[in-house]
Amino acid sequence: MITLLSALGQALVTALDMFWDVLWPLVLGFALSGVVQAVVSHKTMARLLGDDSPRSLTLATLFGVASSSCSYAAVALARSIFRKGASFTAAMVFELASTNLVIELGVILVVLLGWQFTAAEFVGGLLMVVLIALVFRVTLTPRLITLAREHAERGAQGRMEGHAAMDMSVEGGGSVGSRLFSGCGFTAVSHLFVMDWASVWTDIVIGFLIAGALAAWVPNSFWNAFFLTGNPTLARIEGPLVGPLVALVSFVCSVGNVPLAAVLWRGGISFGGGVSFIFADLIVLPVLDIYRKYYGGKVALYILGTFYLTMAVAGYVVEVVFGALGIIPTDRAVGVITQGPSLNYTSVLNVVFLVLAAVLVVRFLRTGGPAMLRMMSQPEGDMTGHDHRAMDHSAHGGQAMPASMSETRPPTMDPAGADRDPT
């Protein structure tokens, strides 16, 4: 019993050490993501993504970059815009960009694994967008699109559909800066920040706990044998093929798979394999089950096959290109696994960004945030009429009350930045 408790304690301490080292990047990433989302409206997405032209796919990529990193929300929003008229290719491109080209993922990769992994993630993410567009152009048949649309119109429930359906962008006159620094902008950023955290916290916690357990309990000799580190050539061939398969059965998506990637990198997975593992959060088993509900079994298998292909190919390209440039990292000692917290710049930054997080949470609580939070997991159909901009922040002593767009006109902003109802 003592041995078991000791092992559990070691795994938990390792997980907490890793979390402490990446806490400030997580807060920073989600805050920056909230800022970007606050100025990008969902309303025009479906209208602009109606085909698979280069222009539409470029816009789908940019919309993905400006969205939440939550895999479940990305999948739900992709179905939503597909039902509203976006092409299936554009919807899938949006998914890939939303989970691989977002700010918070890049920040946490820099801290946990180094800038090379961040660069590889963004290069590979863009490459996957191009590859999936080419693969779909050759293999996506009208029959598959019809099946996908028929199932999508049934409105089967997945996860985080309410979160995906909420449009919290700040519209109106004025520059981007004036909108962001207004009362409405501050409120929108705070809501996006808290709700993005709420949408991915389980994946983050599970990811760190699994990573802590693997780091504490599984010896490096096992990973070295599994990833064929004794033969570098075979290791580079195996890595991008095995990486997505390991991710598929890990049940962890969004930024929660980055700590697992750190453990695999320390254990000997190739650079391309580690990157393809991070790419694969859109084909984990829970997400595949949502594809089945949204689009039917045949289309779900099609998505699995094409996504796996593009993730593996992107991993190989990254391995070759970064190897040719001589910038693949050679140090596999992940400091956050082997070193505990100490009084250094990380601790100072954690305190600073925890204060920032507290400010945003207080704003969220004072402007009707809990009411919005309760809507996050509602079916998309139940969200019809609800919009972040339809919340009166001036009534009830500053407490925002959710209201239907059909019942309440959007609040306008006075020069001082306070929200007031146009009535």
N, C-alpha and C positions, 0 to 999 in steps of 0.2 A: 504493500500500500504506500509506504514511504517513497519507494522508487517511482511509483506511478505519479504520485503528487509532485515529486521533484521534476519528472519529465514534463508534466503539464505546466508547472511553474516556469521551467526553462523556455518552453514554447511561447508562453504568454509574455514573458519578459522580452524575448526576441521580437515578437510582434509589436509590442509597445515601443521598443527602441526604434524599430523601423518607422512606425507611425509618427513618433516625435520628430524624427529627422525630416519628414516630408510634410509636416503639418502646415508650416508657413507657405510652402509652394501650393498646397491644396487650397488654402484660403485665398491666396493671391490669384490662382488660376480661376477659381469660381467667381471671384469678384470681377476680374477682367471679362470673363465670359458673360456675366450679368450686364456689364456695361455695353458689350457688343450687341447682345440680344435686345437691349432696351431701345436700340435705334433701328432695328431691322424688323419689319412687320411681316407676319405670316400671311396677311390677307392677299397679297399679290403673288404668292408663290405658285399656286396652282395655275393661275392665268399665264404666268411666264414660263412654265415648264410643260407645255402641252405637247412637245415633240422631243425627239432625240437628236436635234441639231446641235452642232458645237456650241452655239450660243446658249441654248437651253441647259446643256450639261455643264457649261461653265457657271451659269447662274445657280444650278443645283448644287455645285461644289461650294460656291460662295455662301449660299444659304446654309449649307451644312456646317461650314466653318463658324458661322454666326449663331449656331444653335447649341442646345444642351448636349453634354457628352453622354448622357444617360442612354444606354443602348435600347432599353425598352421604350423610352420616349421617342427616340429616333425612329424605331420600327413603327410605332403607333402613328407618328406624324407622317411618315412615308405613305402609309396606307391612306391616311386622311387626304393628302394632296392627290394621291392616285384616284380616289373616289371622286374628287372634285374636278378632275380633268387632266392632271399631270400624266405624262407618259410613264409607263412602268420603268423604263430605263432611267429616266430622270429621278424617279422616286428612289431607286436602288443606289444611284450615284449620290443622292442626298444622304442616304444612310451611311455609306462608306465615308463620306467627308465628315459627317457629324460625329463619328466615333474615332476617326483617325487623324483629323486635321484641326482639332480644337485646342484652344490655348492651354487649358488646365492639364491636358495630357502631356504636352510638350514641356511644361514647367516641371512636372513631377519626374519625367524621364531624365531631365538634366540633372536633378538632384540625386536620384537613385542610381542611374546607370551612365550618365555622362552625355555631353552634347552630341557625341556621335550617334547615339540611339535616337535622340530627338531629330537630328538631321535625317537619319534613315527613315524614321516614322513619317516625316512630311514628304520626303522624296518618294518613298514607297506608296504613301497614301495617294499622291497625285498619279503615280503610275497605275495603281489599281483602278482609279477612275477611268483612265484611258483604256486599260485592258478590258474592264467590264463592259464599256461601251462597244468595243470591237467584238467581244465575244457575243454580246446580246444581238448585235447587228447580224451576225452569222447564224446564230443558233436559236434566237427567240422567235417562235412561230406565232402567227395570229391566234392559233388555237390555244396556246398557253396564255396569251394575254386575255383572251375571252374567259378562260377558266379562272384566271386571277381576278378579273373584274367581277365575275359572277359571285365568287366567294366573298370578295371584299364588300360587295353591296349588301351582304347578309348581316354585316355589322357585328360579327363575333367579337367577344370581349377578350382583350389581351391584358397588358399591364401598362400603367401610367398613361392611359388614354386621356384622362382629364388634364394632366400636366401638358401633354402634347397639344391639346386643343386650345389651351390658354394663349392668347396673344397679349403680351404685356409690354409691347413696344410703345414708345412715347411719340405720338404723331402731332401734327400741327405746324404752325409757322415757326420761323426762327432757325438758327443754325443748330448743328448737331450738339455743339457745346452748350448752347443756351437751354436746349431740351434736357440734356443730361444733368445740368447743374440746377435745374428747376426742382420744385417740390415734387412734381410728378415723376421727374427722372430719378430722384433719390428713392422714391417709393418703389418705382419699377425695378431698379437695381437691387434693392433690398429683398423684394419678393422673388426675383429670379435667383438671387444668391441662396436664399433659404430653401426654396423649392427644388433647386438643383441638388443641393445637399441631401434633402429629404428623399430625392428620387434614387440616389446612388449610395446612400450610407450603408445599406446592408451589403452591397457588393464590396465596398471598401473594407468594412469590418471583416467579412468572410475572407476576402483576399489576404488581408494582413494575418489573420489567424491561421489560414492554411500555409501561407508563406513562413510564418513563425514555426509551425509544426514541422514543415519539411526541412527548414534550416536546422532545427534543433535535433530532429530524430533521424533523418535520412543521411547516411554518410556520403561524402563526396565520391567515394569509390563506386557506389551504385550509379550515380549520375554519370561518372566518367565512362563506365561500361555501357550504360544505356545510350549515351550520345557518341559512342565510338571515338573517344578522344585519342585513343592509341593510334588511330589512322586519320590524320587531318583531312585527307581527300574524301574519304568516306563520310567523315563527320560533316563536311560542307555539303555533301550530296544529301545526306539524311536529314539534316536540320530543318530546312524549309518544308520538307514533307511531313516530318513528325510534329513540328511546332504547332500547327493548327489542330492536329489530332489530339494533342495533349490539352490544348485549350478547350476543345469540344467537350471533353469529359470533366473539365474543371468546375463547371457551373458558375464561373465568375466572369462578369463582363464589366464594361465601362472602365474606369481607371483602376478598378480593383484588381485587374490582372497584371498590373505593372509590378507589384511586390513579388508575385509568382515568377514573373520574367527575370527579376533580379536573382532569385534562388536558382532558376534554371541556368542563367548565365554563369553564376559562380560554380555550378555543377558541371559545366563543360559544353552546353549547347552552342552550336556555331552562331556567329553574328547574324547571318541570314535567318537561321532557325529561331533565334530569340525575337527578331523583328516580326517574323511571320506569326509567331505565337501571340504577340501583342495585337496584330491585325485581326486575329480570329475571334474577337469578342462578339461578332455578329453571327457566329455559327455554333455558339454553345448550345447545349441541349434545351434549356428553357426557351431560348429565342427561336430555335427550330420548331418547337411546339407551337409558338405563336404564329410563325409562318404558316404552319399547317392549318391553324384556325382561320387566319386571315385570307389565305389564297388557295387552300386545298393541298392535299398530299403531293400531287405531281409537281406543282409549282414550288412547294417547299423543297423537294428533292432537287429540282432544277437550281434553285437559289443556292443550296448547299454545294452542289457540284461546281457551279460557276464561281462562287465566292472562294471555295477551297482552291480552285485552279489559279485564280488571280492572286490570292494570298501567297501561295507557294512560288509562283513565278516572280512576284514582286520581291520575295525573300531571296531568291537566287540572283536577281538583278542587283539588289542592294549589296549582297555578298561580293559579287564580282566587281562592281563599280567602286565600292569603298575599299576593297582589297587592292585594286589597281592604283587607287589614289594613296594607298598606304595609311589610311586613317581608321582602320578597324582597331579598337582598343585591345591591348594585350594583357592588361591587368584585370584579372577576374575576381580580385578581392573586393567584394562589395562592403564598403566601410560601415554602412548602417546595420549590417548583420553582425559584424565582428566587434563593433565598438558601441558602448553604451552612451547615453546622454551625458553631456558635460557642459560647464558654463562657457559657452563659446558664442560665435555669431549666430548659430542656429537657434540657440535658446533665446537670445535677444530678439531675433526676428519672429520667433514663435509668439513671444509676449506682445510684440507690436501688432502682429496680424490677428491675434486673438482679441485685442482691443477693437480693431477694425471690424472683426466678425461680430463682436458684441454690439457695436453701434448699428450695424445692419440688421441684426436680430431685433433690437429694440424698435427700430423703425418699422420692421415687418409686423411686430406685435401690435404696434399702435395704429396701424393703417389697414386693419382688416385681414391681415395675413392668415391667421388661423382658419378663417372661413374659406379662404382660397385653398389652404392646405387640405381641408377635408374633401375638396372636389378632385384632388389629384388622381385618384383611382377610379373615379366614376367613368362609365362608358361614354364614348365620344358623343353619342346621341343625346345623352342627358346634359351635355354642356352647351347645347344650342341656346344662344341668347346670353350666355354669361361672358363677360369680357372684363379684363382688368381695368380698362379705361372707364367702365361704367360703375365706378365706385366713388361715392361722395366722401372725400376725406375731410370735409369741413364740419359735417354734422356730427352730433353726438360727442362733442368734445374731442374731435380729432379721430374718432373711431370710424373706420371705413365700413360701410355696409354693402355686401354684394347685392347687385341689382341686375335685372335683365336689361339688355340693350333696348328691348322693345318698350320698357317701362321708364327707363331713366336715360336722359341724354348724357353723353360723355362729359366729364368735368372739364372746364377750361382752366387756364393758368393765369393768375394775375402777375403783374410785373415783379412782385416781391417773391414769386416762386410758390405761393400758396395755391392750393386747389380750391376752386369755387364752382358751384353749379351755375350754369348759364341762365337758369330761371331767376 
